[in-house]
Amino acid sequence: MAETTRQTQGPFADVAPALDQFTRQVLFGDVWERPELSRRDRSLVTVAVLIAQYRINELPFHLRFAQQNGVTRDELVEVITHLAFYAGWPAASTAVGIARKVFAEDA
């Protein structure tokens, strides 16, 4: 039984069980499954926002998730390059370093 419970818990369950439940059920359940945007499109938007807002803790997960949702590495690199001109060079430069690590780990 404990093993089943662990599998259904997310990364916040040990400290913030309600946040964990909202994350799994509302964010990745309801919001990510709305039909108006594909999961692929949602990933592109999410990665762009994370880069622009310098959310470096969440970016590695979402770079991987974007690839699972059909976004290619070349497309992710293009998003980073494009954002250098809209979100700033430091944000893009930091995103390149994070993408480099994620791509190397996933190779």
ABEGO torsion letter per residue (X at the ends): XAAAAAAABBAAAAABAAAAAAAAAAAAAAAAABAABBAAAAAAAAAAAAAAAGBAAAAAAAAAAAAAAGBBAAAAAAAAAAAAAAAEAAAAAAAAAAAAAAAAAAX
